[in-house]
């Protein structure tokens, strides 16, 4: 749900929140998570979609600190490059359309992923789908 101008903000129960930007890491509650558990997700959809007044969702990839369970469709993200407290794994096989209402807030001190990292994730989504040459 967008505001009248629809470019910068969307509504949530708690008031006005800025639109997520591509590459940012946000706290979110995903339908697959246990009640009360929030996890970081990286926003991978383009900003045109993220800020569109009728776009009620964004494309996001969940992150996990379970780095010992790496698969060929996972991308290791070091704490120093993301600003998160711990190293994380982006689960490209779990790319999802996430309702903006499920987004809670940006992770404090996060460093957005680069375009190269997001494009690497897109390639890993292809691997997860079995679409490799």
N, C-alpha and C positions, 0 to 999 in steps of 0.2 A: 504494500500500500504506500503510495507516494504522497507527498505534500502537494500544495498547489503548484509550486515550481518544479517539483519532482526531480531536480538534478542532484541535490546534495544530501538530502535527508529522507528518512522514512520513519513512520510511527511505530512505536511499541507501547506496551502497557505502561512502561515507566516514563514515557515522554519521547522527546526527539533524540534520535541517535543518528550519527553521520553514516552515510553509505559506506559499505566496505569497498576497498580498493584492491585491484588485482595484485596478488603477491603478499598481501597482508595476512597476518595470523590472528584469528579471532577465537575467543572462547565460544563454544556452542554446545547445545544439548541435542544430541542426535537420537533418533527414534530407537536405535539399536543399543544405546547406553542405558545403564540402570538408572532408575529414578534418582535425581539429585546429583548425578555425575555429569560433569562438563568436561569437554576435551578441546584442545586446540585443533583448529582446522585452517588450512591455507586456502585462500580464495584464489581460484584459477580462472574464473570467467572474466571476459573483457569488461572494462569499465563502462562501456556503452550499455551493456546489459545490466551491470550492477546498479547503475544510476537511473535506469529507465523508470518512469513513474508507474508503469503497469507491471514491471517485473517484481514478482513477489518472492523470487528465489535467486540464489547465486549458485554457481558450481564450486564445490569445495572438496578438498581431499583431507581426510582426517589424519592426525598425527598421533603417534604412540611413543612411549618411552621404552617399549619392549624391543630393544635393538638386537637382542640375541636371537630373534626369530625372523631374520631377514630373508626375503625371497627375491626372485629376479625382477619383481614388479614393485620393489620397495626402494626408496631413496633415503639414504642416511643424511640427516641434517645435523651438523654439529652445533652445540649450544652457542658457540662464539659467532656463528654466521646468522643465527636466527634471533638471538637475544633471549631465548628460552633458558631456563635454569639447567636443563639437562639435554643431552643429545636426544634426538627424536628420529623416528622413521615416518616418512610419508607413505601411506598405504594407497598407491595408485589404483589398486584393484577395487577400492571402495569409493571411487569418485561418485559424488551424489549431487543432486539438486537439493539444496538446503534452503528451507524457508527463511526469509530474513527475520521472521519472528523467533527462530531458533538461535539466532546469533545474539550473544549476550553483550560482548564488548571486545574491542581489540585487546590482545595480550599486551600488557604494559611493557614497554621497552623493546617490543619486537622490531626486528629488522626485516622488511619485506623481502621475499624471495625475488631473485632477478628473473628477467625474461628467459634467460638461458636455463635456469633451474625449472621454471614452469614448463618450458618446451621439453625438457628432459622428462618431467612427469608425464607429459602428453605421450611421449614415446613409451613410457612404462605402462600407461593405460593400454596402449596397443599390444604390448607384450602380455598383459593380463587377459586380453581378449583373444589371444592367439593369432593376432594379425601381424606376424613378423615375416619378412621376406626371406 
